[in-house]
Amino acid sequence: MNILLLGSGGREHALAWKLIQSPLCTRLFIAPGNAGTMQCGTNIDLSPTDFEGIKKLCTKEKIGMVVVGPEEPLVRGIVDYFAADAALRKISVVGPSARGARLEGSKAFSKKFMERYKIPTASYREFDVTNYADGIAYLQQHRLPIVLKADGLAAGKGVVICQSHVEAVAEFELMLQGHKFGEAGSKVVVEEFLKGIELSVFVLTDGQHFVILPEAKDYKRIGEGDTGLNTGGMGAVSPVPFADEAFMQKITERVIVPTVEGLKKENIDYKGFIFAGIIKVGEDPFVIEYNCRLGDPETEVVMPRLKNDLVALFQSMAAGRLNEVRIEKDDRIACTVMAVSGGYPGSYEKGLPITGVEGPGASNTPERPGGADSLIFHAGTKWQKEGIVTSGGRVLCVTSFAETVYEAVDKSRDVLEKIHFEGIYYRRDIGYEFL
């Protein structure tokens, strides 16, 4: 079967690496991909939201399955687009309908959904320009700190944690009156702040049944010790030491089962990933947010730990037979460390030459300069005649296996020390609370 993978980040390189290991995958196309995905298949210069272009590619290359990496095509309705087109209808698409993708595309929708199905989450109120004054009054008497979330997609930057009432009111004004996040901030969700430790839980559902993939914990802050500005993710660890069997059972019973049952009850077409961002408060799980796709950089530790054939897994999902699947995991610890451009998450240069990584060639897997236990996944990279250059803030990451978090982090750092581009920066303390 010919497969099309949409996206261009580290998540997509990890998915591409996993997909081509399946004997069911004949050819893999990645749109648009990066310098790393060129090792796994054919990159196509095509935007993941260019539905007409994707249709032409699917027809030309006889695509049998489309795997959607990022959230935007899902929120914009790529699944519905395929379902409505007679020429595309038979192609299996991994991802929910636009209605299902609202779990990520609208914070207000997801909070109401959780409220309806008694899924534990922080208490909240929502505001827009029509009740702006009520919002100001609410913020002024709210317990600190206060969490403000832009309702729509804001490229992972739509959440602000305010430490004072003055800051909260100023941010609220910037979102609703100053259009800080554009259309995404036309509605604002104000949430109670929950104190605890976070983890990411990944579910694949066929709309009736589900399987839970390896969980992970990611690290958003740019600075060591979780300090500084938020980023798209500086690293991840899987498995998560505090997510023991008893806690994962609570997540399954209180979050996953009611989520899948709720989608079913509301006749929402959902065949794809549910990413539940969980915070452990005391011994109880609360949902911070939903995403309708896999996380990045969590995918870079989840896919290496997943032993199942990914294409076969997606075929079971499409056929509604996930109840017949048993997830198998590598028992070792996987840790990924992300190398970013100097200045990120602020402004940064692009087009900087990268040394220490090989260009596209005969190999179908990420190169392993650290030995059999380390993998390089590209994110913001591009292939030019002169070699590989940077093309984003998060450039690449190194995932390593070991028996302990300390050893896994150490292996990834060893590999990163051999890689260079101007201004390269990475955290050396990923998994620090477990070291």
Buried (B, 14 or more C-beta within 10 A) or exposed (E): BBBBBBBBBBBBBBBBBBBBBBEBBEBBBBBBBBBBBBBBBBBBEBBBBBBEBBBEBBEEBEBBBBBBBBBBBBBBBBBBBBBEEEEBEEBBBBBBBBBBBBBBBBBBBBBEBBEEBEBBBBEBBBBBEEEBEEBBEBBEEBEEBBBBBBBBBBEBBBBBBBEEBEBBBBBBBBBBEEEBBEEBBBBBBBBBBBEBEBBBBBBBBBBBBBBBBBBBBBBBBBEBEBEBEBBBBBBBBBBBEEBEEEBBEBBBEBBBBBBBEBBEEEEBBBBBBBBBBBBBBEEEBBBBBBBBBBBBBBBBBBBBBBEBBBBEBBBBBBEEEBEEBEBEBBEBBBBBBBBBBBEBBEEBEEEBEBEBBBBBEEEEEBBBBBEEBBBBBBBBBBBEEEEBBBBBBBBBBBBBBBEBBBBBBBBBBBBBEEBBBEBBBBBEBBBBBBE
